[in-house]
Amino acid sequence: MTTGQRAHEIVIVGGGAGGLELATRLGDTLGKRKRANVTLIDASPSHLWKPLLYEVAAGSLDSYAERLEYLAQGHWHHFRFRLGRMDQLDRATRTISVAPTFDEQGEEIIPRRSFTYDTLVIAVGSVANDFGVPGASEHCIMLDTPEEAREFHRRHINACLRAHTRGDVKPGQLTVGIVGAGATGVELAAELHDTTRELSSYGLEKIDPDKSLKLLIVEASDRILPGLPPRLSAAAAGRLSELGVEMYVNERVVEVRKDGMATASGKFIHASMMVWSAGIKAPDFLAHIDGLETNRANQLVVRPTLQTSRDDNIFALGDCAAFAMPDGRNVPPRAQAAHQQATLLAKSIRRQLDGKPLPEYTYRDYGSLVALGRFSTVGNLMGGLSGGSIMVEGAVARFIYWSLYKMHQLALHGWFKTALNTYAHFISTPIRARIKLHY
């Protein structure tokens, strides 16, 4: 950048896996060299890898210990962080508006602000889609944020303490109903099976996990994990059956009440706590925002370059982007897709500043892994490793599942810090409770 030339303004909205990785990469390249000002905007002050939320809900992960502060990451990697939730866009003036931020008492902390961009990247992820089912939003907990996951954990711990203290624990008294048998629902059920047994062993002996706790999953499709290969679904179903999880397939929930769920077939399935994980959509504010093209799930339609279909200066990545593959299906909402897209955009934006043509994105499916409790994982690996698809289970699958999170940490911290963090985690394991006993 020559003397007197204004720095290019890059604004990234959303600090999920893709958005934070992109801000870090651009900060380390363009921001560090003063070629651009990189600003990351998010409604939360800290980051937690979203695939870990089911562990937070089950109590097996301390979200405060695993979170990453955006301000600190920005300081280390040469980008600015601003707290707030985007709610408006003015493409004519290249300006976004961020809603005011309030504290727990309703007092305004940060007023409404506007940010001007030259390049805008929208990476706001997804939220649960209840499809307008009556009672779903009132009686089900969604697992979109660490706060919601902690709220579920708080309710579960309180229910266990209440049952143990009163001493009148009845069979099936602690019934958790999960709507949706995607990865989140299946992983949550398996993790709750393990952590509730751990809780009982810590002194709540009046709770017999095999009798007191009842876990059930309700799925509208004909099998659990409908988006994954049938053999993977069958393996997961077999493991859940071993754990005593009840599975209701071909049952579409049409109403949620305080004490359970009504299905289209006329069944009523009782539950004392319910979680909704039956579908996702992009946040509602994106629906036709300032004329940008969106689909029914509020996702921004993007071209092969990840530029939005109606504006070359606006990109979208991750769950909020609708990228059509050659077979007509959209890229699935997975962390691996967000990681791939962030890696591409880090190169694309640098090329854009240099006036070079932008590369096109091609989704590479490296397979799927589903954790089924502490010691069990199933999945399939795809691509160059096998030339097709191979199924993996047990310790090998668990190691690969663990390594996915490490890849995310590598993108944010590099090899040295990630290695130190991993070592610190292992040496502290003997003095940490297996389950988080407070909230």
N, C-alpha and C positions, 0 to 999 in steps of 0.2 A: 504494500500500500504506500503510495507516494505521499509526501508531505501535504497536508491540507485536504486529502481525500477522505471522505466519510467511510467509516468501517461498515461492511455489510452486516445487516441485522438479521440474525437467524433466531427465530423463536420456536421452541419446541414445547408443545402443550401435552402434558402427561408424562409422569415419571415412572411408568411401569418398566418391565424388562426391556422393551425396545427403546422407549423414549430416553431412559437413563443411560443405556449403553450408547445411544447416538450422541447425547449431550457430552458424555465422557470422551468419546472418540473425536468429536469435532473440537471440543475444548483443548484436547492435547495436540491438535494439529493447527486448526485455524485460530482458535482463541489464544493459544500460547504465543503464536507468531504475530498477533494483532491484525490478522487478515480479516477477522470478523468478530463481532460481539455475539456470543452464544448465550441465550437466556432460556432456562428451563422453568416452566410454570406447572405447579401441581397443587391440588387442594389439600394435600397432606404434607407435613413437614419432613416425613421420613419415608423410606422405601422398604418394602418387604416383598420378596419374590412371591408372586401370587400362587403358584402351585403349592406353596407351603401352608396356605391358609387352613386346609383341613387338619393339619397337625396342631395349629394354634387352637382350633375349635375343640379338638379332642384333648388338649392339654399336654401333649407330648413335646411341644415346642414353645419356648418363651419368645414371644414376638418382640419384646423389648431388647432382648439380647441379640437377636438376629437383624434388627432394623439398621438401616443406613441413613444417616442424616444428610439430606440434600445440600444444606449449606456447607457442610464439611467437604462433601464430594466435589462441590463446585469450587471451593477454595483450593483443593488439591489438584483439580483438573481444569482450571482456567475457564469455567463458565459461571454465570450468575444464576442464582435460584431466587424465584419470587413465589410467595405463597398466595394461592387463590384459585378460584374455579372459573374457567372461561365460560361465558354464556352468550356472547355476541360476536359477530364478525362483520366488518365493513371492508369488502374487497376493493371498493373504489379508492379508499384512502389507505388500504393495506394496514388496517388497525384491528386489533382484537380488544374486547372489553372483558375485564375480570370482575366478578361480583365481589362485594364487600365481604370481609371475614369477621365472624363474631366469636366471642368466647362462650363458655358454658352458661354464663349468666345472661347471655343475649346482648352484651355490650360490644360495640364495634371496635375491632382491633385495627383492621386495615380498611380504608375506604375503597370504593370502586375506583379502578385504575384502567388506563388504556396503554397498550403496547403497540408500537409500530414495527412492522417487519418488512424485510425484503424477501425473505424465504420463511414460510411457515410450515411446520411439520405438526400434524395432529396425530397424537398417539395416546388417546384417552382410554383405550382399552374397552372393556365391556362391563355390563351389569346384568344381574339376573333378569330374566324375562318371565313374568308370571302369566303372560298371555291373557290378562284380564280375568283370571279365575277368581270368583268371589271368595273373599276371606283369605286369599294367599298372602297378601301384604300385611294383613292384620295379625295373622296367627303363625306365620312361618318366618324363620330367620333366614336371610340371604347371606351368603358368604362372599361378599364382594370386597370387603375391607378388613383389615386387622381388627378394627373396632367391633364389627359384627361377629367375627370369629371369637373374639374375647367375650362378647355378650353370650354367645351360645355356651362357651366354657363355664362362664359364671353361673348360668342357669343349671347346667348339668351338675356342677359341684354342689350347688345349693340343694338340688333335688336329692343327691346322695346323702348329704349331711342331714337333711330333714328326715329322710327315711331311716337312717341309722339311729338318730337321736330319739325318734319316737318309738323305735323298736317294733313297729308293726309292718315290717316290709312284706309285701304280698307278691306272689309270682306275677311277673310282668308289670310291676308298679312303675318301674322306670322304662317307659317305652319311647323310643326315638324313631319317628317316622321320617324317612328321607324321600322326597319327591324327585325322581330323576335318577337314572342309573348310569349316568356318564361317569367319567373318571373321578370327579369330585365326590359324588354320592357314594360310589363304591369304596373309594379310599377312606372316606370318613367313617363308614360303617365298620370296616376292618380295624381302623385305628381306635375307634371307641371300644371295640371288643377288648383290645389289649389294655388300654389305659384304665378302663373301669376295673379290670382284674388287678391291675397295679394298685389302684386306689383302695380296693378291698384289703390287699395285703399290707397296707400301711396302717391298719388299725380299725378300719370300718368293717369289722368282721361280721356284723349283722346283715351286710349286703352280700348275698350270694350271687355273683355275676351270672351263673348259669341259670338261675331262677328269677332273680329280681330284675335283671336287665333284659329287655327285649328290643332287638334291632330289626327294622323292616325297611325294605326299599320298594317303592311303587314306580313302575315304568310303563309308559304308554306303548312302547315297541314290543316286539315279540321276544326280545332277549335283553339282558343287561349289556352295557357297553355297545350300543347299536352302531356306533360310528367306527368300531374296530373290527378286525377280522373275526368270523364266527368261532374259530378255534381258540382265539384269545378270550372271547366272551365265555365259552364253555369252561375253560380253565379257571377263570375268575369265579364263575358261578359255582363250580365245584369247591373251590376254597371257601367261599362265603357260606356254603351249605355246611361245611365242616365246622365253621365258627358259629353256627346256629342262627345265621341271619336269614330272615324270611324274605322271599322275593316274590313280588306280585307283578307279573308281566302282562302285557295286553290290557292294562288297567289305566285308563286316562282319568286323572283327577279333575272333577268338574266343580268341586266346592271344598273349601277348607273351613272347618269349624274349630272351636276351642279345644274339643276333645278328639279330633280326628279328621279323616278325609273321606269324602264321598266320591265314588267313581262312576263313570258313564254306564257301567254294567249293573249299577244298583247296589254295589257293595258299600259298606261303611267300615273303614279301617281305623280302629281306635289308636290314639297316640297321645302321650302327655307332653311331648316336645316335637316340633316339626321343623325340618330344614327344606328349603326350596332350592333345588339344583337342576331343574328340568329344562333349562334353556338360557340363552344369553342374547343380548342385543347391545348395540352401541348406545351411549347415553342419549336421552331424548332431545337434548338441545341441538344435536347434530341434524335432526330431521329437516332437510331442505334449508340449511342455514345459509342465508344470503345467496340463494340460488344454486348452491352446489348440489350435484346429483347424489342422491342416496337411495338405498333400497328399503324394503319393508322392515328390516332390522336396524334402521337408522345408520347403517354403515355407509361410508363415503366410497363411491365408485371410483376406482383408480385405474390408470392405464398401466402398461407393462413397465413404465419408468417409475411407477408409484406416485406420479403426479395425479391430482384429482382431474376428472374428465373435463372440467370446465374452467380450470385455472392452473396455468403452468407454474405459478409461484407457490402453490399449496400442495404439499405432499401429505400422504396418510400412510400409517403402517400399523401392524398388529391387528388386534381384534376389531378395531373400529374401521378397518379398511376392507372393502369388497374387491378382491382381486380374482378375476375369472381365469381358471386354468383351461387348457385346451379341450378338456372333456366337458366344459360348461359349468362344472362345480367351482365354488369359491374355495380359496385356500382355507384350510381348517383353522380355527382359533387356538393355536398352540404356541407355547413359548418358543419352540424351535423356529416357527415362521417369523415371529417378531425379531428373534436374534438374527436370522438371515437377512431380513429387510433392513434392520438397523445397520448391519455391516455393509450392505449395498448402498444405502443412502449416505453413509459417511464418505464413500467414494464419489457418489453422484453429486453431492452438494459442492465438493471441492472442484469437480469437473465443471459444474455450472458456473462457478466463480471464474474459472479459466476460459469460459466460452466454448467448452468442448461438448460434444454430444453425450447424452446420458445413457448409461447401460440399462438393459432391461432385466427385470427380475424373473427368475425361474425357481419355482418352489421345489425343494428337494426333501422328500419324505424319508427320514432316517428311522422311522418306526415309532412305536408307541410302547410306553411302559406304565404299568399300574401297580402301585404299592398296595399290598394286602396284609397290612399289619407289620409288626416289627421285623419279622424274619422271612417274609414271603413277598415276592414280586413276580409278576408275569409280564411278558411283552413280546414284541416282534421287532426284529432289526431288518432294515431294508437298505438296498443300494449296493455299492461296490463290495461290501464285505462278503456278500453271498451271491450276488448276481440276481437275487430275487428277494425272498423273505424267509427268515428263519425265526422260530419261536424260541424264546429263552425264558427260563424260570429259575427260582431259588436264588442262591448267593450271587451267581453271575448277573442275573437281572437286577438284583438289589444294588450291586456295585455300579452298574451302568446308570441306574436311576440316581444314585448318589452323585455320580460324576456330572450329571446334567446341571445340578446346582453349582458345582465347582466351576463348570465352564462359564456360567453366568458371573460368578465372582471373579474369574480370570479376566473377563471383559471389562470389569469395573476397577479391579485393583492390580492386575498384573500377577506374574508368577510368585514373586517374593512375598508379597503381603498375603496372597491366598494360601501359600504354604505355611506361613506363620499362623494364620487364622485356623487352619485345619489342625495343626499341631496343638495349639492352645485348646481347641475343642476336645481333642482326644485326652489330653492330660487332665482336663477338668471333669471329665465324665464320672470318675469314681465318687466325687463329692457333690454331684448334682442329682436331685430327685429325678426319677424317670418320668414322672408326671408333675406338671405344675399344679401345686396345691392351693394357690391363691390367685386372685385376679385384681 
